[in-house]
């Protein structure tokens, strides 16, 4: 079907609905959490928390550079769109955006804002083949996915030739994970193994905010999976290099003193991006990819 409107119906592949339903059944806890925070998501993650405010600020700077080379009116898929933070921003820049999220409550809020969105699993986005010039999956979406290769295969399918995908992920070797391993229920052995590059892979990590396990990835395993999935890496940006000196479970909750210290450390972040160790110790890493065919 030709892409003649900005409606999500124009780019949805209905043949994927059965597989999508099966995939949803295995992530009930994930759905429950994001349904529960949908009403507060924008306020907490994008405005109140110093940690997430910095995170979203840097992501916006990276995204602005990417879309500067993409014609207005192009189709963009926002995978793991939540309540529509990035969908709204990109539509405001003049793009046709379709959001995909596993939380029906989040999609309901997104639609109430006049945005396009469908309830679906990020691993199986039911969108039309080769319909999109850009796919974004921002806010550590891929850390909720065990099968990174399956996710990238699905993204490859919906991107046009030489289309771009940008996503961020929480790194397995982050210094922040050292705090978590020492004071909470995460493995010191797995953290040290990832830090030293012995296993060159990530591990399952208990995420206190959501109350369930997510998947942390190492940069080497992400790059390896990317190259075997039909993509070329065009940029890698570490996030929270110096601000990670404050444990994220503290900085994400805010407070006047914490915010002042965090903001001071944030001023050093631009230097962190040129230091080799930043790719090891940073809390998160942004990867920008181009489809090779």
C-alpha positions as CSV (number, residue, x, y, z in Angstrom):
1,X,0.0,0.0,0.0
2,X,1.4,3.4,-0.9
3,X,2.3,5.8,2.0
4,X,-0.2,8.5,1.3
5,X,-1.0,9.8,4.8
6,X,0.7,10.2,8.2
7,X,-1.7,7.7,9.7
8,X,-0.2,4.6,11.4
9,X,-2.6,2.5,9.4
10,X,-0.5,3.3,6.3
11,X,2.6,1.7,7.7
12,X,1.2,-1.1,9.9
13,X,1.8,-4.7,8.8
14,X,-1.3,-6.6,10.1
15,X,0.3,-10.0,9.4
16,X,2.5,-9.7,12.4
17,X,-0.3,-9.5,14.9
18,X,-0.3,-13.1,16.0
19,X,3.5,-13.2,16.7
20,X,3.2,-9.9,18.5
21,X,0.5,-11.2,20.9
22,X,2.7,-14.2,21.8
23,X,5.7,-12.0,22.5
24,X,3.7,-9.7,24.7
25,X,2.7,-12.6,27.0
26,X,6.3,-13.1,28.1
27,X,6.9,-9.6,29.4
28,X,3.9,-9.0,31.6
29,X,5.9,-7.4,34.3
30,X,7.4,-4.9,31.9
31,X,3.9,-3.9,30.7
32,X,2.7,-3.6,34.3
33,X,5.5,-1.3,35.3
34,X,5.2,1.1,32.3
35,X,1.4,1.1,32.5
36,X,1.7,2.1,36.2
37,X,4.1,5.1,35.5
38,X,2.6,6.3,32.3
39,X,0.8,9.3,33.9
40,X,4.0,10.5,35.6
41,X,6.5,9.5,32.9
42,X,7.2,12.8,31.3
43,X,7.4,14.7,34.6
44,X,9.8,12.3,36.3
45,X,12.0,11.1,33.5
46,X,12.3,14.3,31.4
47,X,11.9,17.1,33.9
48,X,12.3,16.2,37.6
49,X,15.2,13.8,37.7
50,X,18.7,15.4,37.2
51,X,20.0,12.1,35.8
52,X,17.3,11.6,33.2
53,X,17.1,15.3,32.4
54,X,20.8,15.2,31.4
55,X,20.2,12.0,29.5
56,X,17.4,13.4,27.5
57,X,19.3,16.7,26.8
58,X,22.2,14.8,25.2
59,X,19.9,12.5,23.3
60,X,18.1,15.6,21.9
61,X,21.5,17.1,20.7
62,X,22.4,13.9,19.0
63,X,19.0,13.5,17.4
64,X,19.1,17.1,16.1
65,X,22.3,16.3,14.2
66,X,20.8,13.2,12.7
67,X,17.5,14.7,11.5
68,X,19.3,17.7,10.0
69,X,20.1,15.4,7.0
70,X,16.7,13.8,6.7
71,X,14.0,15.6,4.6
72,X,11.0,17.0,6.3
73,X,7.9,14.8,5.8
74,X,9.9,11.6,6.0
75,X,8.5,8.7,8.1
76,X,10.1,8.0,11.5
77,X,9.4,5.0,13.8
78,X,9.7,5.7,17.5
79,X,10.2,2.3,19.0
80,X,9.5,2.1,22.8
81,X,7.8,5.5,22.4
82,X,6.3,5.6,25.9
83,X,3.8,8.5,26.2
84,X,5.3,10.3,23.1
85,X,8.2,12.5,24.3
86,X,10.3,11.9,21.2
87,X,7.3,11.3,18.9
88,X,6.0,14.8,19.8
89,X,9.4,16.4,19.4
90,X,10.0,14.8,16.0
91,X,6.5,15.6,14.7
92,X,7.1,19.2,15.8
93,X,10.2,19.2,13.5
94,X,8.0,18.3,10.5
95,X,8.2,14.5,10.3
96,X,5.6,11.8,10.1
97,X,6.1,9.7,13.3
98,X,4.6,6.4,14.3
99,X,5.2,5.3,17.9
100,X,5.4,1.7,19.0
101,X,5.2,0.7,22.7
102,X,4.2,-2.4,24.7
103,X,2.3,-0.3,27.3
104,X,-1.3,0.2,26.2
105,X,-1.7,2.9,28.9
106,X,1.3,4.8,27.4
107,X,-0.1,4.6,23.9
108,X,-3.4,5.8,25.1
109,X,-1.7,9.0,26.5
110,X,0.3,9.4,23.3
111,X,-2.9,9.2,21.2
112,X,-4.7,11.7,23.5
113,X,-1.9,14.1,22.4
114,X,-2.8,13.7,18.8
115,X,0.1,11.4,18.0
116,X,0.2,8.2,16.0
117,X,0.9,5.0,17.9
118,X,0.3,1.2,18.2
119,X,0.6,-1.3,21.0
120,X,3.3,-3.8,20.0
121,X,6.5,-5.5,21.1
122,X,9.7,-3.7,20.1
123,X,11.2,-7.0,19.0
124,X,8.4,-7.4,16.4
125,X,7.4,-4.0,15.2
126,X,4.4,-4.6,12.9
127,X,5.3,-1.8,10.5
128,X,5.5,-1.8,6.8
129,X,8.7,-3.0,5.1
130,X,11.2,-0.3,3.9
131,X,8.8,2.5,5.0
132,X,11.0,4.5,7.3
133,X,14.0,6.8,6.9
134,X,14.8,6.8,10.6
135,X,14.1,4.6,13.6
136,X,14.7,5.8,17.1
137,X,14.7,3.6,20.2
138,X,15.6,6.1,23.0
139,X,15.5,5.8,26.8
140,X,17.3,2.4,27.2
141,X,14.6,0.6,25.2
142,X,17.0,-2.2,24.1
143,X,17.9,-3.0,27.7
144,X,14.4,-4.4,28.0
145,X,15.2,-6.8,25.1
146,X,17.1,-10.0,25.5
147,X,17.4,-10.7,21.8
148,X,19.3,-7.7,20.4
149,X,19.8,-9.5,17.1
150,X,16.0,-10.1,16.7
151,X,15.4,-6.4,17.4
152,X,17.9,-5.2,14.8
153,X,16.5,-7.6,12.2
154,X,13.1,-6.1,12.7
155,X,14.5,-2.6,12.4
156,X,16.4,-3.6,9.3
157,X,13.1,-4.8,7.7
158,X,11.3,-1.5,8.2
159,X,14.1,0.8,7.2
160,X,14.6,2.1,3.7
161,X,17.9,1.6,2.0
162,X,20.7,3.4,3.9
163,X,18.2,4.4,6.6
164,X,19.4,5.3,10.0
165,X,18.7,3.9,13.5
166,X,19.7,5.4,16.8
167,X,19.4,3.8,20.2
168,X,21.0,4.1,23.6
169,X,21.8,1.3,26.0
170,X,22.9,1.0,29.6
171,X,26.4,-0.4,29.6
172,X,27.4,-3.6,31.4
173,X,30.8,-2.2,32.5
174,X,29.5,1.2,33.8
175,X,31.0,2.4,37.1
176,X,27.4,2.8,38.3
177,X,27.0,-1.0,38.2
178,X,29.9,-1.3,40.6
179,X,27.8,0.5,43.2
180,X,24.8,-1.7,42.4
181,X,26.9,-4.9,42.7
182,X,28.3,-3.8,46.1
183,X,25.1,-2.6,47.7
184,X,22.3,-4.5,46.0
185,X,21.5,-7.8,44.5
186,X,23.6,-7.7,41.3
187,X,26.6,-9.9,40.7
188,X,30.2,-8.6,41.4
189,X,31.6,-11.4,39.3
190,X,29.5,-10.5,36.2
191,X,30.3,-6.8,36.6
192,X,34.1,-7.4,36.9
193,X,34.0,-9.9,34.0
194,X,32.4,-7.3,31.7
195,X,34.7,-4.5,32.9
196,X,37.8,-6.5,32.2
197,X,36.4,-7.7,28.8
198,X,36.8,-11.4,29.8
199,X,33.4,-12.4,28.5
200,X,32.9,-9.4,26.1
201,X,29.2,-9.6,26.9
202,X,26.6,-8.2,29.2
203,X,24.4,-9.8,31.8
204,X,21.0,-9.7,33.5
205,X,20.7,-6.8,35.9
206,X,18.1,-6.2,38.7
207,X,16.6,-2.8,38.0
208,X,15.3,-1.4,41.3
209,X,13.1,1.3,39.7
210,X,11.1,-1.3,37.8
211,X,11.5,-4.2,40.2
212,X,12.6,-6.7,37.6
213,X,15.6,-7.8,35.6
214,X,16.8,-6.0,32.5
215,X,19.7,-6.9,30.1
216,X,22.9,-4.9,30.2
217,X,25.0,-5.0,27.1
218,X,28.7,-4.5,26.5
219,X,29.9,-2.2,23.7
220,X,31.8,-5.1,22.0
221,X,28.8,-7.3,21.8
222,X,26.5,-4.5,20.5
223,X,29.0,-3.7,17.7
224,X,29.3,-7.4,16.8
225,X,25.5,-7.9,16.7
226,X,25.2,-4.6,14.7
227,X,27.6,-5.8,12.0
228,X,25.9,-9.1,11.6
229,X,22.5,-7.5,11.3
230,X,23.1,-5.4,8.2
231,X,24.2,-2.2,9.7
232,X,27.3,0.0,9.8
233,X,28.3,2.0,12.9
234,X,28.5,5.8,12.1
235,X,28.7,7.2,15.6
236,X,29.1,6.1,19.2
237,X,28.6,8.6,22.1
238,X,29.1,7.7,25.8
239,X,26.7,9.3,28.3
240,X,27.2,10.0,32.1
241,X,31.0,9.7,32.2
242,X,31.6,12.0,35.1
243,X,28.1,12.3,36.5
244,X,28.3,8.5,37.1
245,X,30.5,9.4,40.1
246,X,27.1,9.9,41.8
247,X,25.2,6.6,41.9
248,X,22.2,6.9,39.6
249,X,19.8,5.6,42.2
250,X,20.7,8.8,44.1
251,X,20.9,11.3,41.2
252,X,17.8,10.0,39.5
253,X,15.8,11.1,42.6
254,X,17.0,14.7,42.6
255,X,17.1,17.1,45.5
256,X,18.8,20.6,45.7
257,X,22.2,19.5,46.8
258,X,22.4,16.5,44.5
259,X,21.3,18.6,41.6
260,X,24.0,21.2,42.2
261,X,26.7,18.6,42.4
262,X,25.3,16.7,39.4
263,X,25.2,19.9,37.3
264,X,28.8,20.7,38.1
265,X,29.9,17.2,37.0
266,X,27.8,17.6,33.9
267,X,30.0,20.5,32.8
268,X,32.8,18.0,32.3
269,X,30.8,15.6,30.1
270,X,32.1,17.1,26.8
271,X,35.6,16.1,27.9
272,X,34.5,12.6,28.8
273,X,33.4,11.9,25.2
274,X,37.0,12.2,24.0
275,X,38.5,10.0,26.7
276,X,39.0,6.3,25.8
277,X,37.9,5.1,29.3
278,X,34.5,6.8,28.8
279,X,33.4,3.9,26.6
280,X,34.0,1.6,29.5
281,X,32.8,3.5,32.6
282,X,29.9,5.6,31.2
283,X,26.5,4.6,32.4
284,X,25.0,4.6,28.9
285,X,26.1,4.6,25.3
286,X,24.4,6.0,22.2
287,X,24.9,4.1,18.9
288,X,24.0,5.6,15.5
289,X,23.8,3.0,12.7
290,X,23.2,3.1,8.9
291,X,21.6,0.3,7.0
292,X,24.2,-1.1,4.6
293,X,21.8,-2.0,1.8
